[in-house]
Amino acid sequence: MSLSNILRREGGFVDHPADRGGPTNFGITAATLGDWRGLGRPASREEVRALTEREARKIYTQRYLTDTGFAQITNAKLRDLLLDCAVHHGPRRASIWLQEAVGVEADGKVGPKTLEAVANFGRRRRSFASLRMTILSKRIIFLGELITKDPKQAVFAKGWMVRVSEFL
C-alpha cells in the first residue's frame, strides 16, 4: 500500500475556499477527523491543523483500506488506485466504480462477491491493467461532471489531472 504517495498528493494543511471538504490536513477532512475521533461533530479548523501524520496514516489504513475491503486486493497497482479514489472521492464511490468495472452489484460495499470478481480478473493476462483503466475512465468522467456542475471546482482541474495521470 502506498500511503506515502497519498500523503504526498494531499500535502499538509489546506483550507482553500473552493474546496467543498473544508479544511484538510494530509487529505483528512474535518468531517472525517471528527468522526474518527468520535467528536459528534466535524473537527475544528485548529483540530484539523494539529492532525499528525501518524494519526492520518491510521485513519487511512483503517477507514480507506481495511474497512473498504481494499486491503484484501492483492494487485498493488489496483489497490493503490482504489485507495487514491477512496481518499479523493469517498470510499463508497471508489467501491461502486470497482464493482461496476468487475460486473457485480454496485452497492458500495466490497465483500466476497466483489473480491472474487477482482480475483477472476487476476487470472487473465493483462486484465488488471484494463480494470484499472476502466476505473480511471470513470474517475475522469466524474471529475469532468463535477467541474461542469460546479465551475468553481475548475481551479483544481490541473492538479486532479496530474494526480490521475500518475496511474496511467
URLIN-V750270 format. One record per backbone hydrogen bond with DSSP energy under -1.0 kcal/mol. CO is the residue of the C=O (numbers start at 1). NH is the residue of the N-H. Records with the same first field share a line. If there is no record, write none. Layout:
# URLIN-V750270
CO: NH  NH
This chain:
# URLIN-V750270
2: 6
3: 7
4: 8
5: 9
6: 10
7: 11
14: 24
16: 19
19: 22
24: 14
25: 28
28: 25
29: 33
30: 34  43
31: 35
32: 36
33: 37
34: 39
35: 38
44: 48
45: 49
46: 50
48: 51
52: 56
53: 57
54: 58
55: 59
56: 60
57: 61
58: 62
59: 63
60: 64
61: 66
62: 67
65: 71
69: 72
70: 73
75: 79
76: 80
77: 81
78: 82
79: 83
80: 84
81: 85
82: 86
83: 87
84: 88
85: 89
86: 90
90: 94
91: 95
92: 96
93: 97
94: 98
95: 99
96: 100
97: 101
98: 102
99: 104
105: 107
111: 115
112: 116
113: 117
114: 118
115: 119
116: 120
117: 121
118: 122
121: 124
124: 127
126: 130
127: 131
128: 132
129: 133
130: 134
131: 135
132: 136
133: 137
134: 138
135: 139
136: 140
137: 141
138: 142
139: 143
140: 144
141: 145
142: 146
143: 147
144: 148
145: 149
146: 150
150: 153
151: 154
152: 155
153: 156
154: 157
156: 160
157: 161
158: 162
159: 163
160: 164
161: 165
164: 167
165: 168
